[in-house]
Amino acid sequence: FGDLKDKKHADLIKTFRRLLEDVITQDWSLHLAGSAGEGDKDYIEELKKLAKGLPVEFYPNLNYGDLIKLYGEASIYWHASGFKEEDPVKMEHFGIAIVEAMAGGSVPVVVNRGGLKEIVTSGKDGFLWDDLGQLKQLTTDLIKDTNLLQKMSKQAVKSSKDLTRISLYETFFS
């Protein structure tokens, strides 16, 4: 949750609520993980109130091993840092969390801003979105088409291997 409001968790919760109301008939849940400091407690409480009645779990300061396990259990990975932002500082520059989620088989559905466009090949190993309507629609497509979800999950794992530290080092320094 570090720099919490920049992560756009409230927008994700609202979109998840719309998915539950309009689309989802299966058991889906939203899990929000990240680092949180003492100054973030009030914001986390606001988010919990917004998510009241929804299957939303919060994981502030989850240890790395448990985070990787969570990525491996997730089908879809949402990321919204940079949404509605013009300042590049408020956008994800590389997004190692996305690569880690992809390595675990999660299909990334991430905002089409900052360095995320360099990580995800939209339509191949995940999706890029520009507005919350697209986020909802692309997620709906994955939920309704399990073959697409499985195909993109396998490709996400393959793509993540191209984004490892070693392959990036070889790309830039060999």
Secondary structure, DSSP 8 states (H G I E B T S, - for coil): --SGGGGTHHHHHHHHHHHHHHT--S---EEEEE---GGGHHHHHHHHHHTTTS-EEEEET--HHHHHHHHHH-SEEEE-TTTT---GGGS-SS-HHHHHHHHTT-EEEEESSTTHHHH--BTTTBEEESSHHHHHHHHHHHHH-HHHHHHHHHHHHHHHHHTSHHHHHHHHH-
